[in-house]
């Protein structure tokens, strides 16, 4: 049995770069921007809220988490063990911000019709306020639902357990309006060490200060529409980010503002400060001229709230309908200004005020920034729900993807961990501080294009890493691929997977004394050789193709020694063995009636290098004669005079021999359409010319050895050329007779002699000419 020929040597499929690895599926595995894989921080779900949106979170010293949510609007209290209660349900549509004050007092900001509520725990009895003495309709409805559930049959115990697991309204918390600035939006809250509360508002771009005694005043008035986010530096300066012009302000305790940075993007969505005094700001959205974008953004926020008021369960992919006059927004979650357009940037503002961009993404929108226990800057993003660790300028790790669309907030958790919140769905997670004990990464599916044998796997990395591989002949691994097979990469063992068109690898990283890491994985394979294909062969008589400029090291395709005919070939060895995936420049051509140009297109599924031979055969002949061989180009021109007049066919043969061992090459051939070569001019015979009664009578015969006579023209005494018909009127034969008379003017008739010049063309524009001298009698 003769083994199947195989394509050009052994090939490799290597994955090590970030762009390659992000196409796979990582579970508990982080992907480094410089390439490679490592274990991600531990990430587990703490609690899933009934609310669709979580806008902000804050933690107290005991590790209890307070959550500002919308759809429905609530403040949740969640303990480190995941026990949740509702401590506040406002009349407003959203609880937008939350922070924890001295003594465990909670401050919550709402939107629209922005108010700041003070939420306090009642340690003795039930206090006043909506959340204690009077339960809202939603809570009453929940109790009624429980009563009805208790009356159902025993076969619905599972549903009753699910209902009982929902958070209840805690009557030991009371809420009062602490501050009502009269603005539509409360975007953010921050407390200084003295207990002063700073309130970022929208609609007028103002920051208010509320003292520990409840005295409030306008702290800072910007010329922006929204102050979106707040932070405090080590000198108790307020750092603020705006929406509209993307400004980062530093505002002194006295309320004196200074613009630290005007970002290229329109909206600052998050701020974070490190121990060295560097300020990090996330920005989104493209700047537009005029103030209309801000008002439209606020109207869009109201539209979100209107939808949220009608939502009682988490709604992935919620469609937002803008209010009248608002700009339509894309995606399920939006801030003022529609920040989802144009991706995100993160900027670093040094203590001396110098800014720099450290990270950018065209796909991810940054909603939250925070530092983890390892002093890495984390960015929570949407709308893919990724968390990134930013470690340097354009250096980062794609840590994980949450089971939600947006990561919206971070807060400190016990033991050096972080709480993380999400929207669409509204969930809470615990991130780190230790890495996962095990992580799995599955590569994307590799298509070898052709049925292939799979050889050894090459691995670069360290630590306890298991490597697996599998193969199949459909692009979906769930459709009857081979089972995962463990590869002993330490010994350079073969994958052992069946020959097939598609393959995939998987790495399982285990924590241990050595940090597990994957730098690169390479699979070796050998594809079954497939013969090249010639798609088309065209012949143009009267066309000469011109060589194209070549990059250094590429052959221009000079004539090969020993060819039967001289000529010019080109098209580029760079393209000669290419598949349709490679770019091929058009071949320049020019009109040259003395040339014949042959051009062809060909491809090879193995992407082998191809070499070509060009043959010709005349009508009635059986033997193909070589015109040119050893061509790496896809065009060839030669002089038409090298072929006698007649009909011909050209054949192009393609071989993948340069990519294979002797005896294993495959060939293909294709013939052109029949074409005709005629380089011999027609003859003018039996020419006579006489003067008769003032007229010149001309007779002649035009004859061509191959093609019909196309037309004849005459000129008398260097006059203009005039067309003349043959005797039979239709010019369609190789031999045509002409007989015509020409009137001679009075002046001309007096002349003693006249010169008649004739020219005749055949179908291929070959020209034959003759003249006659006519003397008057």
C-alpha positions in Angstrom: 0.0 0.0 0.0 1.4 3.4 -1.0 1.2 5.9 1.8 -0.7 9.1 1.2 1.6 12.0 0.2 1.9 14.6 2.9 2.1 18.4 2.7 5.3 20.5 3.0 7.1 19.2 6.0 5.9 19.3 9.6 3.9 22.4 10.6 3.2 23.9 14.0 0.3 25.5 15.8 1.7 27.6 18.6 -0.3 29.7 21.1 1.5 32.1 23.4 0.4 35.7 22.6 -2.4 37.5 24.4 -4.6 38.0 21.3 -4.3 34.2 20.6 -5.1 33.1 24.1 -8.1 35.4 24.6 -9.9 33.3 21.9 -10.0 30.4 24.3 -12.0 29.8 27.4 -10.4 30.5 30.8 -11.9 29.3 34.1 -9.9 30.3 37.1 -7.0 31.2 34.8 -5.6 34.7 34.1 -4.3 35.7 30.7 -1.2 37.9 30.7 -0.9 40.8 28.2 2.7 39.7 27.5 1.4 36.2 26.8 1.0 33.2 29.0 -1.4 31.8 31.6 -1.4 31.7 35.4 -3.9 31.0 38.1 -6.4 33.8 38.7 -7.4 35.1 42.1 -10.1 33.1 43.9 -13.5 34.2 42.8 -16.7 33.0 44.2 -20.3 34.2 44.3 -21.4 35.6 47.7 -25.0 36.5 46.9 -27.3 37.1 44.0 -29.7 39.9 44.6 -33.2 40.2 43.1 -32.1 43.6 41.7 -30.9 43.9 38.2 -28.4 46.7 38.8 -25.9 47.2 41.6 -24.6 50.8 41.4 -22.2 50.9 44.4 -21.0 49.0 47.4 -19.3 49.8 50.7 -18.1 47.7 53.6 -17.8 48.4 57.3 -15.0 47.3 59.7 -16.7 44.0 60.4 -16.8 43.0 56.8 -20.6 43.6 56.3 -21.3 44.8 52.8 -23.9 47.5 52.0 -25.2 47.4 48.4 -26.9 50.3 46.5 -29.2 48.7 43.9 -31.9 49.4 41.3 -34.7 47.5 39.7 -35.9 47.3 42.4 -34.3 50.1 44.3 -32.9 48.9 47.6 -30.0 48.9 50.0 -29.0 45.4 51.0 -26.9 44.4 54.0 -24.9 41.2 53.3 -22.7 39.5 55.9 -19.5 37.8 55.1 -21.2 34.4 55.1 -23.7 35.6 52.4 -26.7 36.3 54.6 -28.7 39.2 53.1 -31.4 41.5 54.3 -33.0 44.6 53.0 -32.4 47.6 55.2 -33.9 50.3 52.9 -36.4 50.6 50.1 -36.9 54.2 48.8 -39.6 55.7 46.7 -37.0 56.8 44.1 -36.1 54.6 41.2 -32.5 54.0 42.0 -30.1 53.8 44.9 -27.1 55.1 43.2 -24.4 55.4 45.9 -23.7 54.1 49.4 -21.0 54.7 52.0 -20.5 53.7 55.6 -20.0 56.4 58.3 -18.8 56.5 61.9 -20.8 54.3 64.3 -22.1 52.1 61.5 -24.4 54.8 60.0 -25.1 54.2 56.3 -25.6 57.0 53.8 -27.4 56.3 50.5 -27.9 58.5 47.5 -30.8 58.1 45.2 -31.8 59.1 41.6 -33.7 60.7 40.1 -35.0 63.4 42.4 -31.7 62.9 44.3 -31.8 62.6 48.0 -29.2 61.4 50.6 -30.7 59.1 53.2 -29.2 58.4 56.6 -29.9 54.7 57.6 -29.3 53.7 61.2 -29.6 50.5 63.1 -32.1 50.5 65.9 -30.8 48.4 68.8 -33.9 48.6 70.9 -37.4 48.2 69.5 -38.8 49.3 66.2 -38.0 52.9 65.3 -39.8 55.3 63.0 -39.4 55.5 59.3 -40.6 53.7 56.3 -38.3 50.8 56.6 -39.3 50.0 60.2 -42.8 51.0 61.1 -44.3 50.8 57.7 -43.3 48.2 55.2 -43.5 49.1 51.5 -46.0 47.5 49.2 -43.3 45.2 47.8 -42.5 43.8 51.3 -46.2 43.4 52.0 -46.6 41.6 48.7 -43.8 39.3 49.7 -45.4 38.4 53.0 -48.7 37.7 51.2 -46.9 35.5 48.8 -45.4 33.6 51.7 -48.8 33.1 53.3 -50.2 31.8 50.0 -47.1 29.6 49.6 -47.7 28.1 53.0 -51.2 26.9 51.9 -49.9 25.1 48.9 -49.6 21.3 48.6 -46.6 19.5 50.0 -45.3 18.7 46.5 -44.3 22.4 46.2 -42.0 22.5 49.1 -39.1 23.3 46.8 -40.8 26.5 45.6 -41.5 27.5 49.3 -37.8 27.0 50.1 -36.8 29.2 47.2 -39.3 31.9 48.3 -38.0 31.8 51.9 -34.4 32.3 50.7 -35.2 35.8 49.4 -34.0 38.7 51.5 -36.5 40.1 54.0 -37.0 43.6 55.1 -35.1 44.1 58.4 -37.3 46.1 60.8 -34.3 47.1 63.0 -33.1 49.7 60.5 -34.7 53.2 60.0 -34.1 55.7 57.3 -34.5 59.5 57.2 -33.8 62.1 54.6 -30.4 63.5 55.6 -29.9 65.9 52.7 -32.0 66.9 49.7 -30.0 69.1 47.3 -32.8 69.6 44.8 -30.9 67.9 42.0 -31.9 65.0 39.8 -29.0 62.7 40.6 -26.8 61.7 43.4 -23.8 60.0 41.7 -21.3 59.4 44.5 -20.7 59.9 48.2 -17.4 60.1 50.1 -16.6 60.8 53.8 -13.5 62.5 55.2 -11.8 61.7 58.5 -13.8 64.4 60.2 -17.1 62.9 59.2 -17.9 65.4 56.5 -20.0 63.9 53.7 -19.3 65.0 50.1 -22.1 64.6 47.7 -21.5 64.4 43.9 -24.6 65.5 41.9 -25.9 65.6 38.4 -27.9 68.0 36.4 -25.9 71.0 37.6 -22.5 69.5 38.2 -22.2 70.4 41.9 -20.5 68.9 45.0 -22.2 69.5 48.3 -20.6 69.2 51.8 -22.7 68.0 54.7 -20.9 68.2 58.1 -21.2 65.7 60.9 -23.8 67.9 62.5 -25.9 67.8 59.3 -25.1 71.3 58.1 -24.9 71.5 54.4 -23.4 73.9 51.9 -22.4 74.1 48.2 -18.8 73.0 48.3 -17.9 73.2 44.6 -19.7 74.3 41.4 -18.3 73.1 38.1 -19.3 74.1 34.6 -20.0 70.4 33.8 -23.4 68.8 33.9 -22.5 65.8 36.1 -19.8 65.2 38.8 -19.7 61.4 38.4 -17.2 60.1 40.9 -15.3 61.2 44.1 -12.2 60.2 46.1 -10.0 61.7 48.8 -6.3 62.1 48.7 -3.9 62.0 51.7 -4.3 65.8 52.3 -8.1 65.5 52.4 -8.4 67.1 49.0 -11.5 65.9 47.1 -10.7 64.4 43.7 -13.6 64.5 41.4 -14.3 63.3 37.9 -16.9 64.8 35.6 -19.1 63.9 32.6 -19.1 66.2 29.6 -15.5 67.2 29.2 -13.9 64.3 31.1 -12.2 66.5 33.7 -10.4 65.4 36.8 -10.5 68.1 39.6 -8.5 68.5 42.8 -10.5 70.5 45.2 -9.0 71.8 48.5 -10.8 71.5 51.8 -11.7 75.2 51.3 -13.5 74.4 48.1 -10.9 75.8 45.7 -10.9 73.7 42.5 -8.1 73.0 40.0 -8.4 70.9 36.9 -5.6 68.3 37.1 -6.4 66.7 33.7 -8.8 67.0 30.7 -9.1 63.5 29.4 -9.5 62.8 25.6 -12.7 61.1 26.5 -15.9 62.7 27.8 -16.7 60.9 31.1 -14.7 60.0 34.1 -16.3 56.8 35.6 -14.0 55.8 38.3 -11.1 57.0 40.5 -8.5 55.3 42.7 -5.4 56.6 44.6 -2.3 54.6 45.6 0.0 55.1 48.6 2.4 57.2 46.6 -0.2 59.8 45.7 -0.8 58.7 42.1 -4.3 59.3 40.9 -5.9 56.7 38.5 -8.9 57.8 36.4 -11.0 55.7 34.0 -12.6 57.5 31.1 -15.2 56.5 28.5 -17.1 58.0 25.6 -16.2 60.2 22.7 -16.3 63.9 23.2 -18.8 65.8 21.1 -19.2 69.5 20.5 -22.0 71.3 22.4 -23.8 70.5 25.6 -26.5 68.3 24.1 -24.8 65.1 25.0 -25.0 65.7 28.7 -28.7 66.4 28.8 -29.3 63.4 26.6 -27.3 61.3 29.0 -29.4 62.4 32.0 -32.6 61.7 30.1 -31.3 58.2 29.3 -30.6 57.7 33.0 -34.2 58.5 33.7 -35.3 56.0 31.0 -33.2 53.3 32.8 -35.0 54.2 36.0 -38.4 54.0 34.4 -37.6 50.5 33.1 -36.2 49.5 36.5 -39.4 50.5 38.3 -41.2 47.8 36.3 -38.6 45.1 36.8 -38.9 42.7 39.7 -36.4 40.1 38.6 -32.9 40.3 37.1 -33.2 40.9 33.4 -30.1 40.1 31.3 -29.8 42.3 28.2 -32.5 44.7 29.3 -33.4 47.0 26.5 -33.3 50.7 27.5 -35.8 53.0 25.7 -34.5 56.6 26.0 -36.8 59.4 27.2 -37.9 62.0 24.6 -35.0 64.0 23.4 -32.4 61.5 24.7 -29.7 59.9 22.6 -30.3 56.2 22.0 -27.9 54.0 23.9 -26.6 50.6 23.1 -26.2 47.8 25.6 -28.1 46.9 28.7 -26.4 49.3 31.1 -25.4 52.9 30.6 -24.1 56.0 32.5 -24.8 59.6 31.4 -23.2 60.4 28.1 -23.5 56.9 26.7 -20.0 55.9 27.7 -20.1 52.6 25.8 -18.9 54.2 22.6 -15.2 54.3 21.9 -14.0 51.9 24.6 -12.1 53.0 27.8 -8.8 54.5 28.8 -7.2 54.5 32.3 -4.9 57.4 33.0 -2.3 57.9 35.7 -1.8 61.4 37.2 1.5 61.6 39.1 1.9 63.7 42.2 3.6 66.4 40.2 0.5 66.5 37.9 1.9 64.9 34.9 -0.6 62.5 33.2 -0.1 59.4 31.1 -2.3 56.7 29.6 -1.5 53.3 31.1 -4.3 51.1 29.6 -6.8 51.2 26.8 -9.5 48.9 25.4 -11.8 49.3 22.5 -14.2 46.6 23.8 -14.3 47.1 27.6 -15.9 49.9 29.5 -14.4 50.6 33.0 -16.9 51.1 35.7 -14.8 50.6 38.8 -11.2 50.9 40.0 -9.6 49.6 43.2 -6.3 48.2 44.6 -6.1 44.6 45.8 -4.0 43.2 48.7 -1.0 42.9 46.3 -1.3 46.6 45.4 -2.4 45.8 41.9 -4.8 48.2 40.3 -8.0 46.3 39.3 -10.4 47.5 36.7 -14.0 46.2 36.7 -15.5 46.4 33.2 -18.4 45.7 31.0 -20.1 44.8 28.9 -18.3 41.4 29.0 -17.9 41.4 32.8 -14.1 41.1 32.9 -11.8 42.2 35.7 -8.3 43.3 34.7 -5.2 43.8 36.8 -3.2 46.8 35.5 0.4 46.3 36.3 2.2 48.9 34.2 1.9 50.9 31.1 0.0 48.7 28.7 0.9 45.7 30.9 -2.1 43.9 32.4 -3.7 40.6 33.2 -7.2 39.5 32.1 -8.0 38.0 35.5 -11.5 36.6 35.0 -14.9 36.9 33.5 -17.8 37.2 35.8 -21.3 35.6 35.2 -22.7 39.1 34.6 -22.4 41.9 32.1 -20.8 44.6 34.1 -18.5 44.8 37.1 -19.6 48.0 38.8 -17.9 48.2 42.2 -15.2 47.0 44.6 -15.0 47.2 48.4 -12.6 45.8 51.1 -13.5 42.4 52.4 -12.0 40.5 55.4 -8.6 38.9 55.1 -7.3 41.0 52.3 -10.0 40.0 49.9 -12.2 42.3 47.8 -15.9 42.4 47.4 -17.0 42.9 43.7 -20.4 43.8 42.5 -22.1 43.3 39.1 -25.1 44.4 37.1 -27.1 42.4 34.7 -27.3 40.3 36.9 -27.0 42.1 40.3 -24.6 39.8 42.1 -21.9 40.1 44.8 -18.6 38.2 44.7 -15.5 37.7 46.8 -12.2 38.2 44.9 -8.9 36.8 46.3 -6.7 37.3 48.0 -5.3 33.8 47.4 -5.3 32.3 43.9 -7.6 29.5 42.8 -6.4 26.1 43.7 -7.1 24.9 40.2 -7.8 26.6 36.9 -8.6 25.3 33.4 -7.9 26.8 30.0 -9.3 25.4 26.8 -7.8 26.8 23.6 -9.9 27.8 20.6 -10.4 25.2 17.9 -7.6 25.1 15.4 -8.4 24.4 11.8 -5.6 22.7 9.9 -7.8 23.1 6.7 -6.9 19.6 5.7 -7.0 16.1 7.2 -3.8 16.0 9.3 -1.7 13.7 11.5 -1.0 15.2 14.9 2.5 14.7 16.4 4.2 15.8 19.6 3.2 18.7 21.9 5.8 21.2 23.0 5.2 23.0 26.3 6.9 25.9 27.9 5.9 26.7 31.5 6.5 25.7 35.1 4.7 24.2 38.1 2.0 21.6 38.2 0.4 21.8 34.8 -1.5 19.0 33.1 -1.8 19.1 29.3 -4.6 17.5 27.2 -5.4 17.4 23.5 -8.3 16.2 21.3 -9.2 16.2 17.6 -12.2 16.0 15.3 -13.5 16.5 11.8 -16.2 19.1 12.5 -15.6 22.5 13.9 -17.8 21.9 17.0 -16.0 19.8 19.6 -19.3 18.7 21.1 -20.1 16.8 17.9 -18.3 13.5 18.4 -14.7 14.5 18.7 -12.2 12.2 20.3 -12.0 12.2 24.1 -9.4 14.4 25.9 -6.1 12.6 26.0 -3.5 13.5 28.6 -0.1 14.5 27.1 3.1 13.8 29.1 4.8 17.0 28.0 7.7 16.4 30.4 8.8 13.5 28.1 7.9 15.2 24.9 5.3 12.5 24.2 3.1 12.5 21.1 -0.4 13.8 21.6 -1.8 10.4 20.6 -5.0 12.0 19.2 -6.5 10.6 16.0 -5.7 12.2 12.6 -8.3 14.8 11.8 -8.8 18.3 10.4 -9.4 20.1 13.8 -7.6 20.0 17.1 -7.7 21.6 20.5 -5.6 21.6 23.7 -6.4 22.1 27.3 -4.2 23.1 30.3 -5.1 22.4 33.9 -3.1 24.5 36.4 -2.8 23.2 40.0 -1.5 25.4 42.9 1.5 24.1 44.7 4.9 25.0 46.0 5.8 26.3 42.5 3.6 28.8 40.9 2.0 27.1 37.9 2.3 29.0 34.6 1.9 28.3 30.9 4.1 30.3 28.5 3.3 28.5 25.2 1.8 25.4 23.8 2.7 24.1 20.4 1.2 21.2 18.5 3.1 19.6 15.6 1.1 18.3 12.6 1.5 17.0 9.1 -1.3 17.6 6.6 -2.2 15.2 3.9 -1.0 16.5 0.6 -3.6 17.7 -1.8 -2.8 18.5 -5.5 -2.7 22.1 -6.4 -5.6 23.6 -8.4 -5.3 25.9 -11.4 -8.5 27.9 -11.5 -8.1 29.7 -14.8 -5.8 30.1 -17.8 -6.2 33.1 -20.1 -4.3 34.0 -23.3 -4.2 37.5 -24.6 -2.9 38.0 -28.1 -1.4 41.5 -28.4 -0.8 41.8 -24.7 2.5 42.0 -22.8 2.6 41.7 -19.1 5.1 43.8 -17.2 7.2 42.6 -14.3 6.2 44.1 -10.9 8.6 45.6 -8.3 9.9 43.0 -5.9 10.6 43.1 -2.2 14.2 42.2 -1.3 15.0 38.5 -1.8 12.1 37.7 -4.1 12.6 36.4 -7.6 11.5 38.4 -10.5 11.1 35.3 -12.5 13.9 35.5 -15.1 14.0 33.1 -18.0 15.1 29.6 -17.0 18.0 28.2 -18.9 17.1 25.6 -21.5 13.6 26.8 -22.2 12.2 26.2 -25.7 11.2 29.9 -26.2 12.4 33.2 -24.8 10.0 35.5 -23.0 9.2 37.3 -19.7 7.6 35.8 -16.7 6.4 37.4 -13.4 3.7 37.3 -10.8 6.0 36.8 -7.9 7.3 33.7 -6.2 5.8 35.2 -3.1 2.4 34.5 -4.5 3.2 31.5 -6.6 2.5 28.9 -4.0 -0.2 30.8 -2.2 -3.7 29.9 -1.3 -6.6 32.3 -1.7 -5.8 33.7 1.7 -2.8 35.6 0.3 -3.0 38.9 -1.5 -2.0 39.0 -5.1 -1.4 42.3 -6.9 -2.9 42.8 -10.4 -0.3 42.1 -13.1 0.5 45.3 -15.1 -0.1 44.9 -18.8 0.3 46.9 -22.0 -0.8 46.5 -25.6 1.8 45.0 -27.8 0.6 43.5 -31.0 3.8 41.4 -31.4 3.4 39.7 -28.0 1.3 36.9 -26.6 0.5 36.9 -22.9 -0.5 33.9 -20.8 -1.8 34.5 -17.3 -3.3 32.0 -14.8 -4.5 31.7 -11.2 -3.8 28.8 -9.0 -3.9 27.8 -5.3 -2.8 25.0 -3.1 -4.8 23.9 0.0 -1.6 22.9 1.8 -0.2 26.4 1.0 2.7 24.6 -0.7 5.2 26.5 -2.9 4.3 25.8 -6.5 6.3 25.7 -9.7 4.7 26.0 -13.2 5.3 24.9 -16.8 3.7 26.3 -19.9 3.1 24.2 -23.0 1.4 24.9 -26.4 -0.1 22.7 -29.1 -1.3 23.6 -32.6 -4.6 22.7 -34.2 -4.5 19.0 -35.4 -1.4 18.2 -33.3 -1.2 15.6 -30.5 2.1 16.6 -28.9 2.4 19.3 -26.3 5.5 21.4 -26.8 7.2 23.2 -23.9 7.2 27.0 -24.0 8.7 27.6 -20.5 9.3 25.5 -17.4 10.5 26.2 -13.8 8.3 29.2 -13.4 7.4 30.4 -10.0 5.3 33.2 -11.4 1.7 33.3 -12.6 2.2 35.1 -15.9 4.4 34.7 -19.0 4.8 36.7 -22.2 6.6 35.7 -25.5 6.9 37.0 -29.0 4.0 36.1 -31.2 6.4 35.7 -34.2 7.8 32.6 -32.6 4.5 30.8 -33.6 3.5 30.2 -37.2 0.0 31.5 -38.1 -2.6 29.1 -36.9 -4.8 28.0 -34.0 -3.3 27.0 -30.7 -4.1 25.9 -27.1 -1.9 26.6 -24.1 -1.6 24.3 -21.1 -0.3 25.3 -17.7 1.0 22.6 -15.3 1.4 23.3 -11.6 3.5 21.1 -9.3 4.1 21.3 -5.5 7.6 19.7 -5.9 9.5 22.5 -4.1 7.6 21.6 -0.9 8.1 17.8 -1.0 10.6 15.0 -1.2 11.2 13.5 -4.7 8.4 11.2 -5.7 5.8 12.7 -3.4 4.9 15.8 -5.4 1.4 16.2 -6.9 0.5 18.0 -10.1 -2.4 19.7 -11.8 -2.9 21.0 -15.2 -5.4 23.2 -17.1 -5.8 24.2 -20.7 -6.7 27.6 -22.1 -9.4 28.2 -24.7 -8.3 27.9 -28.3 -6.7 31.1 -29.7 -5.3 32.1 -33.0 -2.0 33.6 -34.0 -1.7 35.6 -37.2 1.4 37.8 -37.7 1.6 37.6 -41.5 0.1 40.6 -43.4 -2.3 40.0 -46.3 -1.0 40.3 -49.9 -2.3 42.5 -52.7 -2.1 40.8 -56.1 -3.2 41.5 -59.7 -3.3 45.2 -59.2 -4.3 47.3 -62.2 -5.3 50.9 -62.4 -6.4 52.9 -65.6 -7.9 56.3 -66.4 -11.2 55.9 -68.2 -13.5 58.9 -69.0 -12.1 61.0 -66.2 -12.2 58.2 -63.7 -9.5 55.9 -62.3 -10.6 52.3 -62.5 -8.8 50.1 -60.0 -8.8 46.3 -59.8 -7.0 44.0 -57.3 -7.2 40.9 -55.2 -6.4 40.7 -51.4 -5.3 37.4 -50.0 -4.3 36.2 -46.6 -2.9 32.8 -45.7 -4.8 32.4 -42.4 -7.5 34.8 -41.5 -10.3 36.6 -43.5 -9.7 40.0 -45.0 -11.2 42.6 -42.7 -11.1 45.8 -44.7 -9.4 47.7 -47.6 -8.7 51.4 -48.0 -7.2 53.6 -50.8 -5.7 57.0 -51.3 -5.3 59.0 -54.5 -2.4 61.4 -54.8 -1.8 61.5 -51.0 -5.4 62.3 -50.3 -7.4 61.0 -47.3 -7.9 57.3 -46.8 -11.2 56.0 -48.1 -12.9 52.7 -47.4 -13.7 50.4 -50.3 -16.0 47.3 -50.3 -15.1 44.1 -52.0 -17.0 42.9 -55.1 -19.2 40.7 -52.9 -19.9 43.5 -50.5 -19.2 41.3 -47.4 -15.6 41.0 -46.3 -15.5 37.5 -44.8 -13.1 35.4 -46.8 -9.3 34.9 -47.0 -9.5 36.1 -50.6 -11.5 39.1 -51.7 -11.8 40.8 -55.1 -12.0 44.6 -55.5 -13.2 46.6 -58.5 -14.0 50.3 -58.2 -13.7 53.6 -59.9 -12.6 56.9 -58.5 -13.7 60.3 -59.8 -10.8 62.6 -60.6 -11.4 66.3 -60.2 -10.8 68.8 -63.1 -7.5 69.9 -61.8 -6.5 66.3 -61.1 -7.7 65.1 -64.5 -5.4 67.4 -66.2 -2.4 65.8 -64.6 -0.3 63.4 -66.6 -0.2 60.8 -63.9 -1.8 59.7 -60.6 -0.6 57.6 -57.6 -3.1 55.2 -56.1 -2.0 53.6 -52.7 -3.9 50.6 -51.3 -3.8 49.1 -47.8 -5.5 45.9 -46.7 -6.0 44.6 -43.1 -6.7 41.0 -42.0 -8.8 40.2 -39.0 -5.7 40.5 -36.7 -4.9 44.0 -37.9 -1.9 42.8 -40.0 -1.4 45.4 -42.8 -0.5 44.8 -46.4 0.1 47.7 -48.8 0.7 48.4 -52.5 0.6 51.3 -54.9 -0.1 51.8 -58.6 1.1 54.6 -60.9 -1.6 55.7 -63.4 -0.7 57.7 -66.5 -3.3 59.6 -68.5 -3.7 58.5 -72.1 
